């Protein structure tokens, strides 16, 4: 699996992914039983056209969208407490990603799969399903 991860992410444009892989190995989280199957699923993931276009729009054509996604996953899992929050020190999204990467990485990888394959994540809040397709842009409308 490590060789497959290296093959997927070792490109000049995705060098940060190699660093993320090294940190992931240092964390020793591959001993968690569900993580290896989740990473294999990530390596074989077929991206939706929308996910592929968005990754190309964000990062260009220097490498494949699949390599960019694996790079991001390895960086998240390798350095979960280093998730950037931009100019917002209380970004709940960054906190959630960091928490899942640190405490429940297989769930984080499942959410990545849903988003990249299905273009949707459905979560439950107070018993009600919330779909990423029906939510707004994620910004507060008023302070």
Helices and strands as residue ranges (DSSP letters): H 2-9, G 12-14, H 15-27, G 29-31, H 33-43, H 49-59, H 65-78, G 80-82, H 92-103, H 105-113, I 114-118, E 122-125, E 128-131
